[in-house]
Amino acid sequence: MRLRVLGCSGGIGGRHLRTTSFLIDHDVLLDAGTGVGDLSLAELSLIDHIYLTHSHLDHVASIPFIVDTVGGMRTGGPITVHATRETIDILKSHIFNWTIWPDFTQVPTPEAPFMRYAEIELGRTETLDGRSITPLPAVHTVPAVGFHLDSGEGSLVFSGDTGCNDALWAAVNDIENLRFVFIETAFSNRDRRLAELSKHLCPETLAVELAKLKRSADIFVTHLKPGEIELTMEEIESVAADHRVRMLQNNQVFEF
């Protein structure tokens, strides 16, 4: 599997700050934040599947534009949005509701729409052309999951947006071919209270979480707030130096 980082920031600004989205090979998106907007029209038209961690805008903002832009160009059927039942209900109620955006599961016709939903379940693995995708536990302010991506030769785990989460590490520690872990750290330590209220991590709580990891892996942090990147990375270095945590960056490519 090949994963390209389209966006990994907790906000926007400038050329390199895009919100969460990862392109898997050429046809699967993991979340669909503003980073998707940097793909070419040809690249957008190849996307068949979008897997969502949760419904927050920084992770779903580009879905309406993808479907609207390339829906009529595609010949392989509708784009499939894979999400939990709760997330699908939120998308139906608050985005694809004919008020914010058309319901593209009905356009141009219910029989041949541009978009369809597929429900995912925690712990249930789905396989796409030999690639395994498994939703993992997340603890957030809305129903949420992380994901385990497994090529058969190696695995990558993305925590999604989450606070402290014992169940995640129980699952991760069972992955024998683990290569990479992407874990969010949205706030600096000075905003620890806000991080806890919004169910995100800060460097101090990140260190507590990483102590639960029992396997060797390359660890990258994501979702840093644009105005606090340097401070947050300095704090991570001071509390989690043993884990050699690196900052995820736009356009990085991971093969596993």
C-alpha positions as CSV (number, residue, x, y, z in Angstrom):
1,M,0.0,0.0,0.0
2,R,1.1,3.6,-0.7
3,L,-0.2,6.4,1.4
4,R,0.3,10.1,0.4
5,V,-0.4,12.8,3.0
6,L,-2.7,15.4,1.4
7,G,-3.4,17.2,4.7
8,C,-2.4,16.7,8.3
9,S,-2.9,20.1,10.0
10,G,-5.3,21.2,12.7
11,G,-6.1,24.3,10.6
12,I,-5.4,26.1,7.3
13,G,-3.1,28.8,6.2
14,G,-0.4,29.1,3.5
15,R,0.6,26.5,1.0
16,H,1.4,23.6,3.4
17,L,-1.4,23.7,6.0
18,R,-4.3,21.5,4.9
19,T,-6.7,19.6,7.1
20,T,-6.8,15.8,7.4
21,S,-6.8,13.6,4.4
22,F,-4.7,10.7,3.1
23,L,-4.7,9.2,-0.4
24,I,-4.3,5.4,-0.4
25,D,-2.9,4.2,-3.6
26,H,-4.9,6.1,-6.3
27,D,-8.5,5.2,-5.4
28,V,-9.1,5.5,-1.6
29,L,-9.3,8.5,0.6
30,L,-8.9,8.3,4.4
31,D,-10.8,11.3,5.5
32,A,-11.5,14.2,3.1
33,G,-10.4,17.5,4.6
34,T,-9.1,20.5,2.7
35,G,-6.0,18.6,1.5
36,V,-8.1,16.9,-1.2
37,G,-8.3,20.2,-3.0
38,D,-4.7,19.9,-4.1
39,L,-5.5,16.8,-6.2
40,S,-5.9,17.2,-10.0
41,L,-9.2,16.7,-11.7
42,A,-7.8,13.4,-13.1
43,E,-6.8,12.2,-9.6
44,L,-10.1,13.2,-8.2
45,S,-12.0,11.2,-10.8
46,L,-10.1,8.0,-9.8
47,I,-11.3,8.1,-6.2
48,D,-13.8,5.2,-5.6
49,H,-13.9,5.1,-1.8
50,I,-13.8,7.5,1.1
51,Y,-13.3,6.2,4.6
52,L,-14.2,8.6,7.4
53,T,-13.0,8.7,11.0
54,H,-15.8,11.1,12.0
55,S,-18.1,13.9,11.0
56,H,-16.2,17.0,11.9
57,L,-15.8,19.6,9.1
58,D,-12.0,19.4,9.0
59,H,-12.3,15.7,8.0
60,V,-15.3,15.9,5.6
61,A,-15.2,19.3,4.0
62,S,-14.1,18.2,0.6
63,I,-16.7,15.4,0.1
64,P,-19.4,17.7,-1.3
65,F,-17.0,19.2,-3.8
66,I,-15.5,15.9,-4.9
67,V,-18.8,14.4,-5.7
68,D,-20.1,17.6,-7.4
69,T,-17.0,17.9,-9.5
70,V,-16.4,14.4,-10.8
71,G,-19.7,12.6,-10.3
72,G,-20.7,13.1,-13.9
73,M,-17.3,12.2,-15.2
74,R,-17.1,8.8,-13.6
75,T,-18.0,5.5,-15.4
76,G,-17.4,3.0,-12.5
77,G,-20.4,3.8,-10.4
78,P,-20.9,6.0,-7.4
79,I,-18.3,7.1,-5.0
80,T,-18.7,5.1,-1.8
81,V,-18.5,6.9,1.5
82,H,-17.7,4.4,4.3
83,A,-18.5,5.5,7.8
84,T,-20.2,4.4,11.0
85,R,-24.0,4.5,11.1
86,E,-23.8,7.6,13.4
87,T,-21.5,9.5,11.1
88,I,-23.7,8.6,8.1
89,D,-26.7,10.0,9.9
90,I,-24.9,13.2,10.6
91,L,-23.9,13.6,7.0
92,K,-27.4,13.0,5.8
93,S,-28.9,15.5,8.4
94,H,-26.4,18.3,8.2
95,I,-24.6,18.3,4.9
96,F,-26.3,16.3,2.1
97,N,-29.8,17.6,3.1
98,W,-30.7,19.8,0.1
99,T,-30.1,22.9,2.3
100,I,-26.4,22.9,2.8
101,W,-25.8,20.6,-0.3
102,P,-27.8,18.4,-2.6
103,D,-28.3,14.8,-1.6
104,F,-26.0,13.1,-4.1
105,T,-27.3,9.7,-3.2
106,Q,-30.4,10.8,-5.2
107,V,-28.6,12.7,-8.0
108,P,-28.9,12.4,-10.9
109,T,-31.3,9.5,-10.0
110,P,-31.8,7.3,-7.0
111,E,-31.1,4.3,-9.3
112,A,-27.8,5.7,-10.6
113,P,-26.5,8.2,-8.0
114,F,-23.1,9.9,-7.8
115,M,-22.6,8.8,-4.2
116,R,-23.6,6.0,-1.9
117,Y,-23.1,5.2,1.8
118,A,-21.6,2.0,3.2
119,E,-21.8,1.4,7.0
120,I,-18.6,0.3,8.8
121,E,-18.3,-1.3,12.2
122,L,-15.7,-1.1,14.9
123,G,-13.3,-4.0,14.5
124,R,-14.8,-5.4,11.3
125,T,-12.2,-5.6,8.5
126,E,-13.0,-4.7,5.0
127,T,-10.9,-5.8,2.1
128,L,-10.4,-3.8,-1.2
129,D,-8.2,-5.6,-3.7
130,G,-6.1,-7.2,-1.1
131,R,-5.9,-4.2,1.2
132,S,-7.4,-4.6,4.6
133,I,-9.0,-1.6,6.4
134,T,-10.2,-2.0,10.0
135,P,-11.9,0.6,12.1
136,L,-10.3,1.1,15.5
137,P,-11.6,2.6,18.7
138,A,-11.4,6.4,19.2
139,V,-12.6,8.7,22.0
140,H,-14.0,12.0,20.7
141,T,-16.8,14.5,21.1
142,V,-18.8,12.8,18.3
143,P,-18.8,9.1,17.3
144,A,-15.4,8.4,15.9
145,V,-13.0,5.7,14.8
146,G,-9.3,5.3,13.9
147,F,-8.1,3.0,11.2
148,H,-5.7,0.1,10.8
149,L,-4.4,-0.3,7.2
150,D,-2.8,-3.6,6.4
151,S,-1.2,-4.5,3.0
152,G,-0.3,-8.0,4.2
153,E,3.4,-7.0,4.4
154,G,3.1,-4.1,6.7
155,S,0.5,-2.0,8.7
156,L,-0.2,1.6,9.4
157,V,-2.4,2.8,12.2
158,F,-4.1,6.2,12.2
159,S,-5.6,7.2,15.6
160,G,-8.2,9.6,14.2
161,D,-9.1,12.4,16.5
162,T,-9.0,10.9,20.0
163,G,-8.4,11.6,23.6
164,C,-6.9,9.0,26.0
165,N,-7.8,5.6,24.6
166,D,-6.8,2.3,26.2
167,A,-8.8,0.3,23.7
168,L,-6.8,1.7,20.8
169,W,-3.5,0.4,22.2
170,A,-5.0,-3.0,23.0
171,A,-5.8,-3.4,19.3
172,V,-2.5,-1.9,18.1
173,N,-0.4,-4.1,20.3
174,D,-1.9,-7.1,18.5
175,I,-0.6,-6.0,15.1
176,E,2.5,-8.1,14.3
177,N,3.5,-6.3,11.1
178,L,3.1,-2.7,12.5
179,R,5.3,-0.2,10.7
180,F,3.8,3.3,11.3
181,V,1.6,5.0,13.8
182,F,-0.1,8.4,13.1
183,I,-1.4,9.9,16.3
184,E,-3.0,13.3,16.8
185,T,-1.7,15.9,19.2
186,A,-3.9,18.9,18.6
187,F,-2.9,21.3,21.5
188,S,0.2,22.4,23.4
189,N,0.4,21.6,27.1
190,R,-0.8,25.1,28.1
191,D,-4.1,24.2,26.5
192,R,-4.3,20.8,28.2
193,R,-7.7,21.6,29.8
194,L,-9.1,22.5,26.3
195,A,-7.6,19.3,24.9
196,E,-9.3,17.2,27.5
197,L,-12.7,18.9,27.1
198,S,-12.5,18.5,23.3
199,K,-11.1,15.0,23.6
200,H,-7.8,15.6,21.9
201,L,-4.2,15.0,23.0
202,C,-1.5,17.4,24.1
203,P,2.2,16.4,24.6
204,E,1.7,15.4,28.2
205,T,-1.2,13.1,27.4
206,L,0.5,11.9,24.2
207,A,3.4,10.7,26.4
208,V,1.0,8.8,28.6
209,E,-0.6,7.2,25.5
210,L,2.7,6.2,23.9
211,A,3.7,4.4,27.1
212,K,1.0,1.9,26.3
213,L,2.5,1.0,22.9
214,K,4.3,-2.3,23.2
215,R,5.5,-2.7,19.6
216,S,8.2,-1.0,17.6
217,A,6.9,1.6,15.1
218,D,7.7,4.9,13.5
219,I,5.5,7.5,15.2
220,F,4.3,10.6,13.5
221,V,2.1,13.3,15.1
222,T,-0.7,15.0,13.2
223,H,-3.4,17.6,13.7
224,L,-1.2,20.2,15.3
225,K,-2.7,23.7,15.5
226,P,-1.0,26.0,13.0
227,G,0.0,28.7,15.6
228,E,1.5,26.2,18.0
229,I,3.5,23.8,15.9
230,E,7.0,24.7,17.1
231,L,5.9,24.9,20.8
232,T,4.0,21.6,20.6
233,M,6.9,19.8,18.9
234,E,9.3,21.1,21.6
235,E,7.0,19.9,24.3
236,I,6.7,16.5,22.6
237,E,10.5,16.2,22.5
238,S,10.8,17.0,26.2
239,V,8.2,14.4,27.3
240,A,8.4,11.6,24.7
241,A,12.0,11.7,23.5
242,D,12.4,8.0,23.8
243,H,9.8,7.5,21.1
244,R,11.6,9.7,18.5
245,V,8.3,11.2,17.5
246,R,8.3,13.1,14.2
247,M,5.8,15.6,12.8
248,L,3.7,14.4,9.8
249,Q,4.0,16.7,6.8
250,N,2.1,17.4,3.6
251,N,3.0,15.3,0.6
252,Q,5.0,12.7,2.6
253,V,4.6,9.2,1.1
254,F,4.6,6.0,3.1
255,E,4.8,2.5,1.6
256,F,4.1,-0.6,3.6
